[in-house]
Amino acid sequence: MEQMYNYGYVLTAVAVMALVTYIPRMIPLTFMRKKITSRFVRSFLYYMPYAVLTAMTLPAILYSTSGMASAVAGLIVAVILAYRNRSLLTVALGAVAAVFVVERVLAFLPM
Amino acid sequence: MTSKINEANTDIKEDFFRGLHNGIPICLGYVSVGFTFGMMCTENGLSFLVAVLISLTNLTSAGQFAGTALIISGGSLLEIGITTFVINLRYMLMSLSISQKVDMALSIPKRMLMSFGITDEIFGVSMQTKGNISFAYFMGLMILPILGWSGGTLIGATAVSLLPDMVRSALGIAIYGMFLAVIIPPARTERAVAWVIAIAAAISCILYYVPFFSGISSGWMIIICAVAASSIAAVLWPVVDDEEANA
């Protein structure tokens, strides 16, 4: 049952992965050493983090726990706490706590 | 208190600890996902050392999951390289964005060190810094997520039963809660940011749920959402520059 690996191949593949992961991270930050003057590009870069984080959160957050009910509870609690300007850690732990509580409650319900 | 910390510059120690503090929620989320990655490796017969090595050297989720899946199925090096590269292309956008928010005099070695820590989460959190992102802040921000990612992988790969399912399930949401804490407060005060979030959410859900787009990898989904939503906003609500004055 246990799969056998050629570790020369595995380690080379890991090195390739590490390289193609590092290069796109490294090139712009290392070599772009002046301010971009284009107003469009500056605006684009200003809005981009919000677009990236939104795309990563929705709809993925709904599938981040063992069931959608607890995920929705976590989402609601996180949105409320974030709307009240709570810190990152508070919002994150609030969502975790909501998921934990809902999953414990659901475990006791006759389904 | 936090706004004062943001304004204060040059205090390396303060910046570093502010980074460490901001890294805690990222770290929690990474433990959970790293755990899953470690389990996937050992379940497929890869040594836990390889699992931890991958997490330490790659420090990325989607890219290393895909690359490792290909290793397990015996894919060619070219296939592994191209797949991982395409998933990671979005980091170029993030790296470019950070290049505009660091001290222009920052040395190349320091830039190269910071580059290693550019993940979606670290990027997202670092960008809410007011003014420049300092080297000390970014180093502080990187440390706990790196430890969480590799440590979570180690735990998942070795002691699968250590972390009960119910805790793991609950921790999985931590990272998204943190994202919401980053994007929602500015959306309250800036209408354009609220629109960016709405547009990106709509595109993301369409790409995710419409069967026609089911072949698109998560890396491309993020790139498409980022480029589309940010371009629309940049045209409709161009940002007024105020950084030249204190650059």
Interface residues (C-beta under 8 A of the other chain):
Chain A: E2 Q3 M4 Y5 Y7 Y9 V10 L11 T12 A13 V14 A15 V16 M17 A18 L19 V20 T21 Y22 I23 P24 R25 M26 I27 P28 L29 T30 M32 R33 K34 K35 I36 R39 F40 V41 R42 S43 F44 L45 Y46 Y47 M48 P49 Y50 A51 V52 L53 T54 A55 M56 T57 L58 P59 A60 I61 S64 T65 S66 S70 A71 G74 L75 V77 A78 V79 L81 A82 Y83 N85 R86 S87 L88 L89 T90 V91 A92 L93 G94 A95 V96 A97 V99 F100 E103 R104
Chain B: T2 H21 N22 I24 P25 L28 G29 N44 G45 L46 V50 L53 I54 T57 N58 L59 T60 G63 Q64 G67 L70 I71 I72 L77 I80 G81 T84 F85 N88 L89 R90 Y91 M92 L93 M94 S95 L96 S97 I98 S99 Q100 V102 M104 I108 R111 M112 M114 S115 F116 I118 D120 F123 G124 V125 M127 Q128 D165 M166 V167 S169 A170 L171 G172 I173 A174 I175 Y176 G177 M178 F179 L180 A181 V182 I183 I184 P185 P186 A187 R188 A192 V193 V196 I197 I199 A200 A201 I203 S204 C205 Y208 Y209 M221 I222 C225 A226 A228 A229 S230 S231 A233 A234 V235 W237 P238 V239 D241 E243 E244 A247
